[in-house]
């Protein structure tokens, strides 16, 4: 079969980054710290688990979680497998989440144990078309994919996606009505990644801090970081003291913020004075 487009995919970007930058630090959160090789192993484990669940190329995956390394590994696994990924904003209402899961015809929903477990169970009860409820950690009525991933052999990282496949089915904010799913093919995200690498004034040593949800803009910013072999530090949310402490401890060079958070930092001069923020080189907002 002839294909209209050829070239890179998000799956290929992930596989290449893991191979090229194996020994470099890749991602860390409050509990986990992985090199690119270790990230690749985690991605391979999630691929093996998703296949065991029954997911195949073209199926739809959605994730409701705070910023954590496992969430990013699962998103990368979806890209490599050729799954269609739909992000869920962690601050959105249950009605919005249930509508998106149903409208996007999601096959498998992953929720983080604890805070998001009740929401996952509520969505499962409301959306009859949802086939699988999975969880990062133990949740009654869901498969704990962290436990399953720990016991499987990582699958080889072989890109199964194609440039014309839908990589992300991302939903709009819904400011003028119901949210609408935007079909974003692999070629669009790889083009975006190349533009961001070429156009932004990245520091030579990219050490990126993400405190806003990686389900949205902070997450797509991780792709150019990976393309350059940079490091991503994830925070579960924005709190000025913790944010400044992370910049100082991790020698962060690049951040993504929205204007309200920038104003919070500007106003917190006393907190800023307690932390060495001199490593910071580029702010994206």
N, C-alpha and C positions, 0 to 999 in steps of 0.2 A: 504493500500500500504506500502510495506517495504521500508525503507530508508537505503542507504548504510552507511551514517554517522549520528551520534547523538552527541548532546552536545550543547555548547553555541553558540549563534548568536550575531551579533551586536545589533539587536533589544533587545535581552535579557540583554545585557550589559547596554544599555541605561535605560531600565525599572528598572533594579536592582539598578543602581546608583541613579536614582531619588528617589526610595523608601528608600534606605539605608542612603543617605546623605541629606535628605530633607531640613534641616535647614542650611546647610553649603553654603557658597558662591560658585557658579558654574561658571558663566561667566559674563564678562562685556566688553562693548566697550565704545565709546565716549559718547553714549546717554543712554545706558541701562545697568542695573546691576541686575542679577537674582541669587537667591538661586537655589538649585537643584529642590525644589518644584516648584518654579516659572518657571524654565526651562521646567519642566515636563508639566506644564499647557500650555506653549507656544507650545510645541511639540504636545500636544493633540489638540490645536486649529488648527495647521497646518494640522494634520491628518483629522480633520473634514472638513476643506476647500478643501483639496486634494480629499476627497471622494465626496464632492459636485461638484467639477469640473468633476468627473467621473473616477478618477484614481483608479486602483485596483491593488492588489498584482500581481507582474510580469511586470507592466507597467514601463516605463522608464522616469526618471526625470533628468533634467540638470539645473545647477544654474550658473549664471554669475553675480558675485557680489564682492564687496570689503569685507574685514573682518568685519563682524557685527554679533551680537548675533542672530538675526533672521535667518541669513544664516545657522548658526550651528544648530539651532532648526529645520529648514527645512530638513537638512541632516539627523538629528536624526529621524525625522518623517518618512523619506523614509526608514530608516533601520527598524523601528518598523513595518511599513506597508508591508514590503517585496517588496518595489519598487527597481528597478535597477537604481542606481545613477551614473551619468557621470559628473565629474567635468570639468569646463572650466577655463583655466588659464586667469586671468583678463588682462594680458599683451600680449596675443596672438593676431594674426591678424584676421580680419573678415573672410578671406578665410578659415583659420584653424578652426574657430568656426563653420562656416556653414558646412564644411566637416564633422566635428565630429557629429554635431546634426543630419545630414542626415545619416551618416554611422552607428551611434549607434541606429538609429530608435527611436529617442527621442519623447515621447508623449507630454511632457510638459516642457517648458523652463521658468525658473524664472530669471528675470533680475532686477537689482537694478535701481530704478528711478534715473533720472539725468544722470550721466556719462555713464551708460550702456543702457539707453533707446534707443538711435539711433541704437546701435548694435543689440538689440533684435528685433526691427522692421525690420532691414535689413535681419536678419536671417529668420524671419517669411516670408518675401517676397521671399527669395531664396529657402527655404526648404518647398516644398509642403506637405511633409509627417508630418510636425509638426502640432499637433492638437491644442495645447493650448499655448498661450503666457500669462504668469503671471508676476506680478511685485511686488517688495517691494516698495510700494508707487504708486502714480498716474502716469500712462503712457497711452497716448491715444492709444486705440486699444488693451489694455491688461487689465486683471482682477487684481485689486489691492488686493493682498491677505493679506496685513497688515490690510486694512480696513475690509475685510471680516472676518479675524481672530478675530478682536475685537468684532464682533457681534455674534459669535457662541459659543455654549457650548463645552468645550474641550472634545474630545473623550477619553474614558478610554485607558490607555497605556497597550495594550495587544499585545505581540509580535506575529506577523503573519509570520515572516520569518523562513526559514529552513536553516540548515548549508550548504546544497549543492546549495542553491540559489545564483545567482550572486548578490553580494552586490554593488560592484563598477565595472563599465566597464570603466577603466581608460586608457587614450591614451598616447602612448609613445611620446617622444620629436620630433620624425620625423627627426632625424639628417641624416639618410641614405635613405630618401624617405618620403612618406606619413606616418603620424602617424598611429599607429595600436592599436586597442582596446584590452586591456588585461583584460580577464575575471577573476575577483577576487571574489571567493565565501566567504560567511560569515565565514566559518571555517578557511580560510587563514588569514583574518583580526583579528579574535579572537586569533589565534595562534601567529600572530605578536604582538598583544597587550600583551599577556602573556609573550612573550620573552622580550619585552621592559621593562615590569614591573620587571621581574626577573634579567635582565642583566645590566641595567643602575643603576648608583649610585644616585638614587633619594633622595632628602632631605626628612626629616620627614614631613615637612609642604610644600606641593607642591603648589607653586604659579607661574604659567607658563605664559610667555609673548610670544605672536605670532604676528609678524609684517610682515612676509612673508605670501603668500596666504594660507588660510586654505583649499583651493581647492586641495592642494598638500601636501608636506611633513609636514608642520606645522599642518595641519588638522589631519592627522593620528596620530600625537603625542598627540592630545587631548584625544584620546581614553584611553591610559594608565593613563592619568591624571584623567579622570572620574572614571576609575576602582579603583583608590586610593582615590577618594573623594576630589581631588584637585580643585584649582581655575584657570581659564584661563582668562587672560586679552588680548583682541584683539586690535590691532592697525591697521588702514587702510593702512599703509605703513611704510617704514623705513626712519626715519629722526633722526639724532643722538641726537639732543637736546630733542625731544619728547620721544625718546626711553629711554634715561637716566632718564628723569623726571618720566616716568611711572615705571621704576624699583624702584626709590626712593619712590614714592608716594604709590605704591601698595606693597612694600616690596617683590618684585619678587625674587624667589629663583631659578627658572629654566628658561632657554631661549633656543630657537632654532634659529640658524643663519647659513648663508652660509659664506664661507671664505672671500669674498669681503666685507661683512658687518662687520665681525670681524676686518678686516684691517681698516675700517672706524672708528670703535671705538678706536682702538689702536692709530690712528693718531690724534684723537680729545681729546688730553690730557687736554686742557683747559676746554672743555665742561664737561668731566668726573669729573673734580675737583669741579665743581659747584653742583654736585649731590652725595648723599650718596648711593653708590652701594654695601655697605657691606653685604646686605642681599643675594646677588647672590651666589649660591652654586654650580650649575651644568649648564654647557653650552654644548648643543648638536649641532654638525655641520656636 
